[in-house]
Amino acid sequence: MIALEWEHLQRVMTQQEDILALLETMFTKAPIGVALLDPQLRFKSINERLAAFNGLAVEAHLGRTIWEVGPDWAAQQVALFTEVLATGTPLLNVELTSEHPAYPGQLRVGQASYYPVYTADQRCVGISMFVIEITEQRRTEQVERLMADLSAALINSLDYQATLDALARVTIPFLADWCAIDMVGEPSQAHFLAMAHADPVKQAVAHELQRRYPDSPQHAKLIQHVLVEHRSVLLQALSAEQIRDSVIDADHLALLEALHLGTMLIVPLLVKGSGIGALMLARTAGAAPYTADDLALAEEIARRTAATLEKLRLFATAGQSRILAEEAVRVRDAFFSIAAHELRTPLTTLLGRAQLLQKWLTQGETADPRNLRSMQIIVEQAQRLNRMISALLDASRIESGRFSIESVPMDLRTLAGRVIEETRLTMASHTFTLRVAETPVMVAGDEVRLEQVLQNLVSNAVKYSPGGGEVQIEVLPSERLARVAVSDQGIGIPADSRAELFRRFYRAANAEALGISGMGIGLFVVNEIVELHGGRIDVTSTEGKGSTFTVWLPLLT
């Protein structure tokens, strides 16, 4: 009997040992960082993943406080640990940064959560900490920002040198501490056409190096090799001997040493299989070496840069003559006019049929709401396309001098009321307030064209107020003028955009940034209609708070 009980006890102990071993393995080898600290913030246990994130061995943590493990690391977290101990409330998804243990200056990013640890009698005996490394996720976000900045730099200027300078700055400091773009052909024969450095002091050194030693033989040989082979060169470290072998004199050596160049990438700029220059990126000595991902990113930057520089070169050559530009405008206008005319007839038929089908569906007693909604969308989009085509035709007529009006006496109050009632039927997310004079506001005007003006201003007020809100319309006399004002509570217009608003194809930068669609024709046509009526239009706006467009027309006397 005793033997059987002993065997049972041994089996239980063996099972417990197996479970403990399994738990120990899971803790030690977990794919996320895990640690347990006592109330004095000493490490009681830590797994390999978190220890590696801190850049120390597991044994270097145990029994030591967070201040002893790493003062910089502790400074971020002591307040968090203290809060968890004081409140007994977990803290989740706190972002931490730490310097890479092998590469000073390179940061690693982790997302940490902290939980209080209680005994069975609800005594807090420490804190458990869980860390997931998100360095790669942050790098992806940084790469996306860099490429967005690169795209902006490539399109913001038609000036060759300004574009080169902007491109050099874009790579700093995420991809490099120092960047140079070296062109070998037109439009300049000079080396190092653009250069940028993250450190202003070293920036001056780099420019001095460019000014005094633009044609170092070793440098020219390396660039030539890259351009001939059409292949990037990665120099993981520049030794003192390599630097000395590439210099011309003592001053040249002093300037190179002052830059403290470490790992370097040289990437060819290729256009149709021919090298036009090279993109050079370097990090300071001691910084993290370039990786395969860095090389791939640099080559993508070089590809986009080369394509843009070639377009700028071609533009600069062609831009010497205004005839080509004027001909391009003429062809574009002719295309718009022809395309709009050709599209108008089938679109009118399509819209008519869609509205007829919509009417039949509405009259049916068993109409499916989804079908009704789908048909409503078809009609609305066809109407929108029709307005766009009309705007293109109007713009073409204005440019060719064929735009005209037919004036008759009319009351602006009646026109405004009709436009607002029609708009209310389709714009449920906005409220509309109409304030008009008690007596008629008479003008000599083309009713169709003035309705077009008011519809455009009201639809713009709705479109540029994507969050909803109130749209106010006022029709009042003011001395010998009629005043028609449309106000919204939308995104507003940047101050530097207001003077350009009525120019053809112009759109404010904030509208583009928010992804609000448009062709930039509507206000151009509106301005022409108002001027043909002997009036004027102006705008007041506060960015982020809204805009007011005011049309002034001569009163009928």
C-alpha positions as CSV (number, residue, x, y, z in Angstrom):
1,M,0.0,0.0,0.0
2,I,2.8,2.4,1.0
3,A,4.6,1.5,-2.2
4,L,1.6,2.4,-4.3
5,E,1.2,5.7,-2.6
6,W,4.9,6.5,-3.1
7,E,4.6,5.6,-6.8
8,H,1.6,7.9,-7.1
9,L,3.4,10.8,-5.4
10,Q,6.4,10.3,-7.7
11,R,4.1,10.5,-10.8
12,V,2.5,13.7,-9.5
13,M,5.9,15.2,-8.7
14,T,7.1,14.3,-12.2
15,Q,4.0,15.8,-13.8
16,Q,4.5,19.0,-11.8
17,E,8.2,19.1,-12.8
18,D,7.2,18.7,-16.5
19,I,4.7,21.5,-16.2
20,L,7.2,23.8,-14.5
21,A,9.7,23.0,-17.2
22,L,7.2,23.8,-19.9
23,L,6.3,27.1,-18.3
24,E,10.0,27.9,-17.9
25,T,10.6,27.2,-21.6
26,M,7.6,29.3,-22.6
27,F,8.8,32.2,-20.4
28,T,12.4,32.0,-21.6
29,K,11.7,31.6,-25.3
30,A,8.6,33.7,-25.6
31,P,8.5,35.8,-28.8
32,I,7.7,38.9,-26.8
33,G,9.7,40.4,-24.0
34,V,8.6,39.5,-20.4
35,A,9.9,40.5,-17.0
36,L,8.9,40.5,-13.4
37,L,10.1,43.3,-11.0
38,D,9.6,43.6,-7.2
39,P,8.2,46.7,-5.5
40,Q,11.7,48.1,-5.3
41,L,11.9,47.8,-9.1
42,R,14.6,45.0,-9.0
43,F,14.4,42.4,-11.8
44,K,13.3,39.1,-10.3
45,S,13.1,37.4,-13.7
46,I,13.4,38.4,-17.4
47,N,13.3,36.4,-20.6
48,E,15.8,36.3,-23.4
49,R,13.8,38.5,-25.8
50,L,13.5,41.5,-23.4
51,A,17.1,41.1,-22.2
52,A,18.3,41.3,-25.8
53,F,16.1,44.3,-26.4
54,N,17.9,46.0,-23.5
55,G,21.3,44.9,-24.9
56,L,22.3,42.9,-21.9
57,A,22.4,39.3,-20.8
58,V,19.7,37.8,-18.7
59,E,22.1,37.5,-15.7
60,A,23.0,41.2,-16.0
61,H,19.4,42.1,-15.0
62,L,18.6,39.7,-12.1
63,G,18.7,41.4,-8.7
64,R,19.5,44.8,-10.2
65,T,17.2,47.8,-10.3
66,I,16.1,49.4,-13.5
67,W,18.5,52.3,-12.7
68,E,21.4,49.9,-12.5
69,V,20.4,48.2,-15.8
70,G,20.2,51.4,-17.8
71,P,19.7,55.0,-16.6
72,D,18.3,56.2,-19.9
73,W,15.9,53.3,-20.1
74,A,14.8,53.7,-16.5
75,A,14.1,57.5,-16.9
76,Q,11.3,56.6,-19.3
77,Q,9.7,54.0,-17.1
78,V,10.1,54.8,-13.4
79,A,7.0,57.0,-13.4
80,L,5.0,54.3,-15.2
81,F,6.1,51.6,-12.6
82,T,5.3,54.0,-9.8
83,E,1.8,54.7,-11.2
84,V,1.0,51.0,-11.5
85,L,2.2,50.3,-8.0
86,A,0.3,53.2,-6.5
87,T,-3.1,52.7,-8.4
88,G,-3.1,48.9,-9.0
89,T,-4.2,49.7,-12.5
90,P,-2.5,48.2,-15.6
91,L,-0.9,50.5,-18.2
92,L,-1.2,49.3,-21.8
93,N,0.6,49.9,-25.0
94,V,3.1,52.5,-23.9
95,E,5.8,53.2,-26.5
96,L,9.4,53.0,-25.4
97,T,12.6,53.9,-27.2
98,S,16.1,52.6,-26.5
99,E,19.4,53.0,-28.3
100,H,20.6,50.0,-30.1
101,P,23.3,48.4,-28.0
102,A,25.6,47.8,-30.9
103,Y,25.0,51.0,-32.9
104,P,25.0,54.3,-31.0
105,G,22.4,56.7,-32.3
106,Q,20.2,54.0,-33.8
107,L,16.9,53.6,-31.9
108,R,14.8,50.6,-31.2
109,V,11.1,51.0,-30.4
110,G,9.0,48.8,-28.2
111,Q,5.4,48.8,-27.1
112,A,5.1,47.9,-23.4
113,S,2.3,46.9,-21.0
114,Y,2.5,46.8,-17.2
115,Y,0.4,44.8,-14.8
116,P,0.4,44.7,-11.0
117,V,1.1,41.2,-9.5
118,Y,-1.0,40.2,-6.5
119,T,-0.8,37.3,-4.0
120,A,-3.8,35.3,-3.0
121,D,-4.5,37.8,-0.1
122,Q,-4.4,40.8,-2.6
123,R,-0.9,42.0,-1.7
124,C,1.0,43.7,-4.5
125,V,4.3,42.0,-4.8
126,G,5.6,43.5,-8.0
127,I,5.0,44.3,-11.6
128,S,4.9,42.1,-14.7
129,M,6.1,43.8,-17.9
130,F,5.4,42.7,-21.5
131,V,7.2,44.3,-24.5
132,I,6.7,43.8,-28.2
133,E,9.3,45.3,-30.5
134,I,7.8,47.5,-33.2
135,T,11.0,48.9,-34.6
136,E,10.2,47.6,-38.1
137,Q,6.7,49.0,-38.0
138,R,8.1,52.4,-37.1
139,R,10.7,52.1,-39.9
140,T,7.9,51.4,-42.4
141,E,6.1,54.5,-41.2
142,Q,9.3,56.5,-41.6
143,V,9.9,55.1,-45.1
144,E,6.3,56.1,-46.1
145,R,6.9,59.7,-44.8
146,L,10.3,59.9,-46.6
147,M,8.7,58.8,-49.9
148,A,5.9,61.3,-49.4
149,D,8.5,64.0,-48.8
150,L,10.4,62.8,-51.9
151,S,7.3,63.0,-54.0
152,A,6.7,66.6,-52.8
153,A,10.3,67.5,-53.5
154,L,10.1,66.1,-57.0
155,I,7.0,68.1,-58.0
156,N,7.4,71.4,-56.0
157,S,9.7,73.1,-58.4
158,L,10.6,73.2,-62.1
159,D,14.1,74.6,-61.2
160,Y,16.8,72.0,-61.7
161,Q,19.1,73.1,-58.9
162,A,16.2,73.7,-56.4
163,T,15.0,70.2,-57.0
164,L,18.5,68.7,-56.5
165,D,18.9,70.6,-53.2
166,A,15.4,69.5,-52.0
167,L,16.2,65.9,-52.9
168,A,19.5,66.0,-50.9
169,R,17.7,67.3,-47.8
170,V,14.9,64.7,-48.0
171,T,17.2,61.8,-47.1
172,I,18.5,63.5,-43.9
173,P,18.5,62.2,-41.2
174,F,16.5,59.0,-41.6
175,L,18.6,57.4,-44.3
176,A,21.9,59.3,-44.0
177,D,23.8,61.9,-42.1
178,W,25.3,63.2,-45.3
179,C,24.0,63.2,-48.8
180,A,25.4,64.4,-52.1
181,I,24.1,64.2,-55.7
182,D,26.9,64.2,-58.2
183,M,25.9,64.9,-61.9
184,V,28.3,64.0,-64.7
185,G,26.6,65.6,-67.7
186,E,24.1,68.3,-68.7
187,P,22.9,70.7,-67.4
188,S,26.1,71.1,-65.5
189,Q,29.6,69.6,-65.6
190,A,30.3,70.3,-62.0
191,H,30.5,67.5,-59.4
192,F,28.5,67.5,-56.2
193,L,25.7,69.6,-57.6
194,A,23.8,69.2,-54.3
195,M,24.9,68.4,-50.8
196,A,23.3,68.3,-47.4
197,H,24.4,67.2,-43.9
198,A,22.4,66.7,-40.7
199,D,24.9,68.7,-38.7
200,P,25.1,72.4,-39.7
201,V,28.8,72.5,-38.8
202,K,29.6,69.5,-41.0
203,Q,27.4,71.0,-43.7
204,A,29.8,73.9,-43.9
205,V,32.7,71.5,-44.0
206,A,31.0,69.5,-46.8
207,H,30.5,72.6,-48.9
208,E,34.1,73.6,-48.4
209,L,35.2,70.2,-49.6
210,Q,33.0,70.6,-52.6
211,R,34.4,74.0,-53.4
212,R,38.0,73.2,-53.1
213,Y,38.2,69.5,-54.2
214,P,35.4,68.9,-56.8
215,D,37.5,66.5,-58.9
216,S,39.3,64.1,-56.5
217,P,40.7,61.3,-58.7
218,Q,39.7,58.6,-56.3
219,H,36.2,60.0,-56.1
220,A,35.9,60.3,-59.9
221,K,37.1,56.7,-60.3
222,L,34.5,55.4,-57.9
223,I,31.6,57.4,-59.5
224,Q,32.8,56.2,-63.0
225,H,32.7,52.6,-61.8
226,V,29.2,52.9,-60.5
227,L,28.0,54.6,-63.7
228,V,29.7,52.1,-66.0
229,E,28.6,49.0,-64.2
230,H,25.1,50.3,-63.5
231,R,25.5,48.8,-60.0
232,S,25.4,50.3,-56.5
233,V,28.4,50.2,-54.2
234,L,28.2,49.6,-50.5
235,L,31.2,50.6,-48.4
236,Q,30.5,49.3,-44.9
237,A,33.4,51.2,-43.3
238,L,35.9,53.7,-44.5
239,S,39.3,53.0,-43.0
240,A,41.9,55.7,-42.2
241,E,44.1,54.1,-45.0
242,Q,41.3,54.4,-47.6
243,I,40.7,58.0,-46.7
244,R,44.4,58.9,-46.9
245,D,44.8,57.1,-50.2
246,S,42.0,59.2,-51.7
247,V,43.2,62.7,-50.7
248,I,45.1,65.3,-52.7
249,D,46.8,67.1,-49.9
250,A,46.8,67.7,-46.1
251,D,43.9,70.2,-46.3
252,H,41.8,67.6,-48.3
253,L,42.6,65.0,-45.6
254,A,41.6,67.4,-42.8
255,L,38.2,68.1,-44.4
256,L,37.4,64.4,-45.0
257,E,38.4,63.5,-41.4
258,A,36.2,66.4,-40.1
259,L,33.1,64.7,-41.7
260,H,33.7,61.5,-39.8
261,L,32.3,59.4,-42.6
262,G,31.5,55.8,-41.9
263,T,29.3,53.4,-43.9
264,M,28.5,54.7,-47.4
265,L,26.2,53.9,-50.3
266,I,26.8,55.1,-53.9
267,V,23.8,54.5,-56.2
268,P,23.8,55.3,-59.9
269,L,21.2,57.6,-61.4
270,L,20.2,55.9,-64.7
271,V,18.0,57.2,-67.6
272,K,17.3,54.8,-70.4
273,G,20.3,52.7,-69.5
274,S,22.7,55.7,-69.3
275,G,24.2,57.0,-66.1
276,I,23.6,60.7,-65.6
277,G,24.9,60.9,-62.0
278,A,25.1,59.3,-58.6
279,L,23.4,59.5,-55.3
280,M,25.8,59.3,-52.4
281,L,24.6,58.6,-48.8
282,A,26.8,58.2,-45.8
283,R,26.4,57.8,-42.0
284,T,28.8,59.0,-39.4
285,A,31.5,56.7,-38.2
286,G,30.1,54.4,-35.5
287,A,26.5,54.6,-36.7
288,A,24.6,51.5,-37.8
289,P,25.8,50.0,-41.1
290,Y,23.6,50.1,-44.2
291,T,21.4,47.0,-44.7
292,A,19.9,45.4,-47.8
293,D,16.6,47.2,-47.0
294,D,18.5,50.6,-46.9
295,L,20.1,49.8,-50.3
296,A,16.7,48.9,-51.8
297,L,15.3,52.1,-50.5
298,A,18.2,54.2,-51.8
299,E,17.9,52.6,-55.2
300,E,14.2,53.4,-55.4
301,I,15.0,57.0,-54.4
302,A,17.6,57.1,-57.2
303,R,15.2,55.7,-59.7
304,R,12.6,58.4,-59.0
305,T,15.2,61.1,-58.8
306,A,16.7,60.2,-62.2
307,A,13.3,60.2,-63.9
308,T,12.5,63.6,-62.5
309,L,15.8,65.1,-63.3
310,E,15.5,63.9,-66.9
311,K,12.1,65.5,-67.2
312,L,13.4,68.7,-65.7
313,R,16.3,68.7,-68.2
314,L,13.9,68.1,-71.1
315,F,11.6,70.8,-69.8
316,A,14.5,73.3,-69.4
317,T,15.5,72.6,-73.0
318,A,11.9,72.9,-74.4
319,G,11.1,75.7,-72.1
320,Q,13.4,78.1,-73.9
321,S,10.5,78.6,-76.3
322,R,7.1,79.7,-75.2
323,I,5.6,78.4,-78.5
324,L,5.6,74.8,-77.3
325,A,3.9,75.7,-74.1
326,E,1.2,77.8,-75.8
327,E,0.6,75.1,-78.4
328,A,0.2,72.5,-75.5
329,V,-2.4,74.8,-73.9
330,R,-4.3,75.2,-77.2
331,V,-4.3,71.5,-77.8
332,R,-5.5,70.8,-74.3
333,D,-8.3,73.3,-74.7
334,A,-9.3,71.9,-78.0
335,F,-9.3,68.4,-76.5
336,F,-11.5,69.5,-73.6
337,S,-14.0,71.2,-76.0
338,I,-14.2,68.2,-78.3
339,A,-14.4,65.7,-75.5
340,A,-17.1,67.6,-73.7
341,H,-19.2,68.0,-76.9
342,E,-18.8,64.3,-77.7
343,L,-19.7,63.2,-74.2
344,R,-22.7,65.5,-73.8
345,T,-25.1,63.6,-76.1
346,P,-24.7,60.0,-74.7
347,L,-24.6,61.4,-71.2
348,T,-27.9,63.3,-71.7
349,T,-29.5,60.1,-73.0
350,L,-28.1,58.1,-70.1
351,L,-29.3,60.6,-67.5
352,G,-32.8,60.7,-69.0
353,R,-33.1,56.9,-69.0
354,A,-31.8,56.7,-65.4
355,Q,-34.3,59.3,-64.2
356,L,-37.1,57.5,-66.0
357,L,-36.1,54.1,-64.4
358,Q,-35.9,55.9,-61.0
359,K,-39.4,57.2,-61.4
360,W,-40.8,53.7,-62.4
361,L,-39.0,52.1,-59.4
362,T,-40.4,54.8,-57.0
363,Q,-43.9,54.1,-58.2
364,G,-43.7,50.4,-57.7
365,E,-45.3,49.0,-54.5
366,T,-42.7,46.3,-54.0
367,A,-39.6,48.3,-54.9
368,D,-36.4,47.0,-53.2
369,P,-34.8,49.8,-51.1
370,R,-31.3,48.7,-52.3
371,N,-32.4,49.1,-55.9
372,L,-33.8,52.5,-55.2
373,R,-30.6,53.6,-53.5
374,S,-28.5,52.2,-56.4
375,M,-30.6,54.1,-58.9
376,Q,-30.3,57.3,-56.9
377,I,-26.5,56.9,-56.9
378,I,-26.6,56.4,-60.7
379,V,-28.7,59.6,-61.2
380,E,-26.6,61.7,-58.8
381,Q,-23.3,60.6,-60.4
382,A,-24.6,61.2,-63.9
383,Q,-25.8,64.7,-62.9
384,R,-22.3,65.3,-61.4
385,L,-20.6,64.2,-64.6
386,N,-23.0,66.4,-66.6
387,R,-22.0,69.4,-64.4
388,M,-18.3,68.7,-64.9
389,I,-18.8,68.5,-68.7
390,S,-20.7,71.7,-68.7
391,A,-17.9,73.3,-66.7
392,L,-15.4,72.1,-69.3
393,L,-17.5,73.5,-72.1
394,D,-17.9,76.8,-70.3
395,A,-14.1,77.1,-69.7
396,S,-13.5,76.3,-73.4
397,R,-16.0,79.0,-74.5
398,I,-14.5,81.6,-72.1
399,E,-11.0,80.9,-73.5
400,S,-12.2,81.2,-77.1
401,G,-14.3,84.4,-76.4
402,R,-17.6,82.6,-77.2
403,F,-19.1,82.9,-73.7
404,S,-22.0,85.3,-73.4
405,I,-25.2,86.0,-71.4
406,E,-28.7,87.2,-72.1
407,S,-30.0,89.6,-69.4
408,V,-33.6,90.0,-68.3
409,P,-35.1,91.6,-65.1
410,M,-35.1,89.1,-62.3
411,D,-35.5,88.8,-58.5
412,L,-32.5,87.3,-56.8
413,R,-34.6,86.3,-53.8
414,T,-36.7,83.9,-55.9
415,L,-33.5,82.4,-57.5
416,A,-31.9,81.8,-54.2
417,G,-35.0,80.2,-52.7
418,R,-35.3,77.8,-55.6
419,V,-31.6,76.7,-55.4
420,I,-31.8,76.2,-51.7
421,E,-34.9,74.0,-51.9
422,E,-33.3,71.8,-54.6
423,T,-30.1,71.5,-52.6
424,R,-31.9,70.5,-49.4
425,L,-33.4,67.4,-51.1
426,T,-29.9,65.9,-51.7
427,M,-27.8,67.2,-48.8
428,A,-29.1,65.7,-45.6
429,S,-25.9,66.2,-43.7
430,H,-26.0,70.0,-43.8
431,T,-28.5,72.6,-42.7
432,F,-29.3,75.6,-44.9
433,T,-30.3,79.1,-43.7
434,L,-31.7,81.7,-46.2
435,R,-31.9,85.3,-45.3
436,V,-33.4,87.7,-47.9
437,A,-34.6,91.2,-48.0
438,E,-38.3,91.9,-47.5
439,T,-38.6,93.6,-50.9
440,P,-37.5,92.3,-54.3
441,V,-33.8,92.4,-55.1
442,M,-34.0,93.1,-58.8
443,V,-31.1,92.8,-61.2
444,A,-30.7,92.5,-65.0
445,G,-29.3,89.1,-65.3
446,D,-29.1,85.8,-67.2
447,E,-31.2,83.6,-64.9
448,V,-29.6,80.3,-66.1
449,R,-26.1,81.6,-65.6
450,L,-26.8,83.3,-62.2
451,E,-28.4,80.0,-61.0
452,Q,-25.2,78.3,-62.1
453,V,-23.2,80.8,-60.0
454,L,-25.3,80.2,-56.9
455,Q,-25.4,76.4,-57.4
456,N,-21.6,76.3,-57.6
457,L,-21.1,78.4,-54.5
458,V,-23.6,76.4,-52.5
459,S,-22.3,73.0,-53.7
460,N,-18.7,74.2,-52.8
461,A,-19.9,75.2,-49.4
462,V,-21.2,71.7,-48.9
463,K,-18.2,69.9,-50.4
464,Y,-15.6,71.8,-48.4
465,S,-17.6,71.2,-45.2
466,P,-17.1,67.4,-45.1
467,G,-18.1,67.3,-41.5
468,G,-21.5,68.8,-42.1
469,G,-22.6,72.1,-40.5
470,E,-24.6,75.1,-41.5
471,V,-24.6,76.8,-44.9
472,Q,-25.9,80.4,-44.8
473,I,-27.1,82.3,-47.9
474,E,-28.0,86.0,-47.8
475,V,-29.6,88.1,-50.6
476,L,-29.7,91.8,-49.6
477,P,-29.4,95.2,-51.2
478,S,-26.4,97.3,-50.4
479,E,-26.7,100.9,-51.7
480,R,-26.8,100.5,-55.5
481,L,-25.6,96.9,-55.4
482,A,-27.2,93.5,-54.7
483,R,-25.2,91.4,-52.3
484,V,-25.4,87.6,-52.5
485,A,-23.2,85.9,-49.8
486,V,-22.7,82.1,-49.2
487,S,-21.0,81.1,-46.0
488,D,-19.9,77.7,-44.6
489,Q,-18.2,76.3,-41.6
490,G,-15.8,74.1,-43.5
491,I,-12.0,73.7,-44.0
492,G,-11.4,77.3,-45.0
493,I,-8.8,78.5,-47.5
494,P,-5.1,79.1,-46.8
495,A,-4.2,82.8,-47.0
496,D,-1.7,82.2,-49.8
497,S,-4.3,80.5,-52.0
498,R,-7.0,83.1,-52.0
499,A,-5.5,85.3,-54.7
500,E,-5.4,82.3,-57.1
501,L,-8.8,80.8,-56.4
502,F,-10.5,82.1,-59.5
503,R,-7.7,81.0,-61.8
504,R,-8.5,78.1,-64.2
505,F,-7.5,74.6,-62.8
506,Y,-6.3,76.1,-59.5
507,R,-7.1,74.2,-56.3
508,A,-6.1,75.2,-52.7
509,A,-3.5,73.0,-51.1
510,N,-5.6,71.9,-48.2
511,A,-8.3,70.6,-50.5
512,E,-5.8,68.5,-52.3
513,A,-4.3,67.3,-49.0
514,L,-7.7,66.2,-47.7
515,G,-8.5,64.3,-50.9
516,I,-11.5,66.5,-51.8
517,S,-12.1,66.0,-55.5
518,G,-12.5,68.8,-58.1
519,M,-11.1,70.2,-61.4
520,G,-10.5,73.8,-60.4
521,I,-12.9,75.1,-63.1
522,G,-16.1,76.0,-61.2
523,L,-14.9,79.3,-59.6
524,F,-13.1,80.3,-62.8
525,V,-16.5,80.1,-64.6
526,V,-18.3,81.7,-61.7
527,N,-16.0,84.7,-61.8
528,E,-16.5,85.1,-65.6
529,I,-20.3,85.0,-65.3
530,V,-20.2,87.6,-62.5
531,E,-17.9,89.9,-64.5
532,L,-20.1,89.6,-67.6
533,H,-23.0,90.9,-65.4
534,G,-20.8,94.0,-64.4
535,G,-20.2,92.6,-60.9
536,R,-17.4,91.2,-58.9
537,I,-16.9,88.3,-56.4
538,D,-14.7,88.3,-53.4
539,V,-13.9,85.8,-50.6
540,T,-13.1,86.0,-46.9
541,S,-11.9,82.9,-45.1
542,T,-10.3,81.6,-41.9
543,E,-8.5,78.2,-42.4
544,G,-10.2,75.6,-40.3
545,K,-13.3,77.7,-39.6
546,G,-15.0,78.4,-42.9
547,S,-15.4,80.7,-45.9
548,T,-17.7,83.4,-47.2
549,F,-18.0,84.1,-51.0
550,T,-19.8,87.3,-51.8
551,V,-21.2,88.3,-55.2
552,W,-21.9,92.0,-55.9
553,L,-24.2,92.8,-58.8
554,P,-25.6,96.1,-60.0
555,L,-29.2,96.6,-58.8
556,L,-31.8,97.3,-61.5
557,T,-32.9,100.9,-61.3
